[in-house]
Amino acid sequence: MATTLRMLQTAGISAGAMIADGKVRVWLSQPDPDLPPWLYEGTDREYAAHWLAAYVVYFYPKSDLAKVWHLVRHANAALGQAK
């Protein structure tokens, strides 16, 4: 998740994560700055990382993370068709 957060920071997308009392809290700003950030709170750190990546890919499709995700997805699809 640290790498994802650094990518987002570089892209100017506000996001953050913290762990306290065994719970992870992850937030991501919405594209509309007038709306409150999205928030995940739970105990599953792996799910939290997937949640953050999924929200970025869906709501920030022009971000580097989304571009990389789509590139990998299309490459996997092409490999599947090559069989």
C-alpha positions in Angstrom: 0.0 0.0 0.0 2.9 2.4 0.6 3.9 2.3 -3.1 0.3 3.0 -4.1 0.1 5.9 -1.7 3.4 7.3 -3.1 2.0 7.0 -6.7 -1.1 8.8 -5.7 0.8 11.6 -3.9 2.9 12.1 -7.0 -0.2 12.4 -9.1 -1.7 14.9 -6.7 -4.4 12.5 -5.5 -5.0 12.8 -1.8 -5.1 9.5 0.1 -3.8 8.1 3.3 -3.7 5.1 5.6 -3.1 4.5 9.3 -3.2 1.5 11.6 -4.3 1.8 15.2 -5.6 -0.7 17.7 -5.5 -3.5 15.1 -7.6 -1.6 12.6 -6.6 -0.1 9.3 -8.2 3.1 8.1 -7.7 4.1 4.5 -9.1 7.2 2.8 -9.2 8.5 -0.7 -10.3 11.9 -1.9 -13.1 12.1 -4.4 -12.5 13.8 -7.7 -15.1 16.4 -6.6 -13.3 18.3 -3.8 -16.6 19.4 -2.3 -17.4 15.8 -1.4 -16.0 14.0 1.6 -13.3 11.4 1.0 -14.2 7.7 0.7 -13.2 5.7 3.7 -12.4 2.1 4.4 -12.2 0.9 8.1 -11.5 -2.7 9.0 -9.0 -5.2 10.2 -8.0 -6.8 6.9 -4.9 -5.0 5.6 -4.8 -6.9 2.3 -8.4 -6.0 1.6 -7.7 -2.4 2.4 -4.9 -2.3 -0.2 -7.2 -3.8 -2.8 -10.0 -1.4 -1.9 -7.7 1.6 -2.4 -6.4 0.3 -5.7 -9.9 -0.5 -7.0 -11.3 2.9 -6.1 -8.4 4.6 -7.8 -8.7 2.6 -10.9 -12.4 3.2 -11.1 -12.7 6.8 -10.1 -9.3 8.1 -11.4 -9.0 6.3 -14.8 -6.4 8.8 -16.0 -4.0 8.1 -13.1 -0.8 6.2 -13.6 -2.1 3.4 -11.4 -5.2 2.9 -13.5 -3.1 3.0 -16.7 -0.8 0.3 -15.4 -3.7 -1.8 -14.2 -5.4 -1.6 -17.6 -2.2 -2.5 -19.4 -1.7 -5.6 -17.2 -5.3 -6.5 -17.7 -5.1 -6.3 -21.5 -1.8 -8.2 -21.6 -3.4 -11.0 -19.5 -6.3 -11.1 -21.9 -4.0 -11.2 -24.9 -2.1 -14.1 -23.3 -5.3 -15.9 -22.7 -6.4 -15.6 -26.3 -3.0 -16.8 -27.6 -3.5 -20.2 -26.2 
